[in-house]
Amino acid sequence: MNDTAYRQLLVGLVALPKIQATPKGLLHGAAITARNDRRFATVAAEITDNADAVLPGRPKELIDRHIKLVSEPFDPFWFSQPDKGFEVKQWALLRKLERDYLNKLK
């Protein structure tokens, strides 16, 4: 990947309004590609130093947070959060397993 394309990739990841990727998804892969490149530190510093020129109107805190998320893609923030239905099913399964276990003890 040439320097211009890499810079655009990293700026695009930082510019996203919300970073939420699924494991092994395209966004997750793009973050790993960006993080593992030798140019990451240089381009990230350039984006941070010239935040108003690169991403006008973006708060510097948001830019710093997104750069941190790209540099650490295994942060739990990267993985999609379970929805309410998932939690209900999970608790129902735990109650069922607990009930079955207690019935075996009787």
C-alpha positions as CSV (number, residue, x, y, z in Angstrom):
1,M,0.0,0.0,0.0
2,N,1.5,3.4,-1.0
3,D,1.8,6.2,1.5
4,T,-1.2,8.2,0.3
5,A,-3.5,5.2,0.5
6,Y,-2.2,4.3,4.0
7,R,-2.7,7.9,5.2
8,Q,-6.3,7.9,3.8
9,L,-7.0,4.5,5.5
10,L,-5.8,5.8,8.9
11,V,-7.6,9.2,8.5
12,G,-10.8,7.4,7.5
13,L,-10.6,5.1,10.6
14,V,-10.0,8.1,12.9
15,A,-12.8,10.1,11.2
16,L,-15.5,7.5,11.8
17,P,-18.2,8.9,14.1
18,K,-18.3,5.6,16.0
19,I,-16.0,2.7,15.8
20,Q,-17.7,-0.6,16.5
21,A,-16.5,-3.6,14.6
22,T,-17.1,-7.3,14.8
23,P,-14.2,-9.7,15.3
24,K,-12.7,-10.7,11.9
25,G,-14.8,-8.0,10.2
26,L,-13.6,-5.6,7.5
27,L,-13.2,-2.7,10.0
28,H,-11.3,-4.9,12.4
29,G,-9.0,-6.0,9.6
30,A,-8.5,-2.4,8.5
31,A,-7.5,-1.4,12.0
32,I,-5.0,-4.3,12.3
33,T,-3.6,-3.4,8.9
34,A,-3.2,0.2,10.0
35,R,-1.7,-0.7,13.4
36,N,0.8,-3.2,12.1
37,D,2.3,-0.8,9.5
38,R,5.6,0.8,10.2
39,R,4.2,4.2,9.2
40,F,1.5,4.1,11.9
41,A,3.3,6.3,14.5
42,T,4.3,8.9,12.0
43,V,0.9,9.3,10.4
44,A,-0.9,9.1,13.8
45,A,1.4,11.9,15.1
46,E,0.7,14.0,12.0
47,I,-3.0,13.6,12.5
48,T,-2.8,14.5,16.1
49,D,-0.5,17.5,15.6
50,N,-2.6,18.9,12.6
51,A,-6.0,17.8,13.8
52,D,-7.7,21.0,12.6
53,A,-6.3,20.7,9.2
54,V,-6.8,17.0,8.7
55,L,-10.2,16.6,10.4
56,P,-11.7,20.1,10.8
57,G,-14.5,20.3,13.4
58,R,-13.5,17.1,15.2
59,P,-12.7,17.4,18.9
60,K,-9.1,16.6,19.7
61,E,-10.1,14.2,22.4
62,L,-12.2,12.2,19.9
63,I,-9.3,12.0,17.5
64,D,-6.9,10.8,20.3
65,R,-9.4,8.2,21.4
66,H,-9.9,6.8,17.9
67,I,-6.2,6.7,17.3
68,K,-5.9,4.7,20.6
69,L,-8.7,2.4,19.5
70,V,-6.9,1.8,16.2
71,S,-3.6,1.1,17.9
72,E,-5.3,-1.3,20.3
73,P,-8.0,-3.1,18.3
74,F,-8.5,-5.8,20.9
75,D,-10.0,-3.3,23.3
76,P,-13.5,-4.6,24.3
77,F,-14.9,-1.4,22.6
78,W,-14.1,-3.0,19.2
79,F,-16.4,-6.0,19.7
80,S,-20.1,-5.5,19.2
81,Q,-22.0,-5.4,22.5
82,P,-24.6,-8.1,23.2
83,D,-28.1,-6.8,22.8
84,K,-30.9,-7.2,25.4
85,G,-32.2,-10.4,23.7
86,F,-28.8,-12.0,23.9
87,E,-28.6,-11.2,27.7
88,V,-32.1,-12.6,28.3
89,K,-31.2,-15.8,26.4
90,Q,-28.0,-16.1,28.3
91,W,-29.7,-15.7,31.7
92,A,-32.4,-18.1,30.8
93,L,-29.8,-20.7,29.8
94,L,-27.9,-20.2,33.1
95,R,-31.2,-20.6,35.1
96,K,-32.0,-23.8,33.1
97,L,-28.5,-25.3,33.7
98,E,-28.7,-24.4,37.4
99,R,-32.2,-26.0,37.7
100,D,-31.0,-29.1,35.9
101,Y,-27.9,-29.4,38.1
102,L,-30.0,-29.0,41.3
103,N,-32.5,-31.6,40.1
104,K,-29.6,-34.1,39.7
105,L,-28.5,-33.4,43.2
106,K,-32.0,-34.4,44.6
